[in-house]
Amino acid sequence: MRIDRLQSEYKIDIHWTAYPLNPSVPPEGYPLADYYASRNLDMEERVGHMGQVADHLGLPFGKRERIYTVDLT
């Protein structure tokens, strides 16, 4: 079911938060710069691209210093 249809049929608010899911990230998080460097990726380029995509989709995209994940245990 599409979100716009859900919103028209039910009284709901949607709040989007984008973050990578990586189970190897410890509970306290991991510095974002180290995360990208360990993958030989340009952090500024990747974060800039994600920001542009979020902007195009009308989604908020905030600056962050650490990467977190979800512990499903």
N, C-alpha and C positions, 0 to 999 in steps of 0.2 A: 504494500500500500504506500502510495506516495505521501510525503510529508505534508504537502499543501492540502491534500485530501483529508489527512488526519486532523490538521488544524481547522479545516472547515466543518468537520463533523464533531470534534471534541474540543473542549476548552483546555488547550495545552500550550506551553511555551517550550520552544526548542533552544537549547544552548549548546553550540558545537565547541568541542575542544579537540584539537589535533595533536597527536603525539605518537611516536613510533612504539610499537610493541616489540620488546626484546627481552625475553626471560633471563638473559645473562646479566642484565643490569641489576646491581644490588639494590636493596630496599631504600638506601639513602640517596640513590641516584648516582649519576656519573657526569662529570663535566662535559658539556656539549662539545667544546673544542677538542677534547681528547677523543671523544666518540668519533667525530669526523676524521681526525688525524689517523686513528687506528685503521680506518678504511680507505686511506689515501684519497679523501674527498675534500674539496674546497668548501669549508663551512659557509663562508660568506655567499658563495654561489648557490649552494643548496638551500640555505635559509632564505636567500633572496627569491629563488624560484618558488619555494613554498608560499612565501608572502604574496607573490604575484598571483598564484593560483587561488589562494584564499581571497584576495581582493577581487579577482574576477568572479568568484562565486558568491561574493557578498558576505564572506565569513570573517570574523575577527581573527587576527593573528598577532599575538603578543611576543615580545622579546623574552627569551629565557636563557639562563646560564647553564642549566643542568638538564639532563634527560632522565626521565623516570619511566617505569613500566608498571604493569599490574602483576601482583603476586597472586596466582590462582591456587596456591596450596592451602 
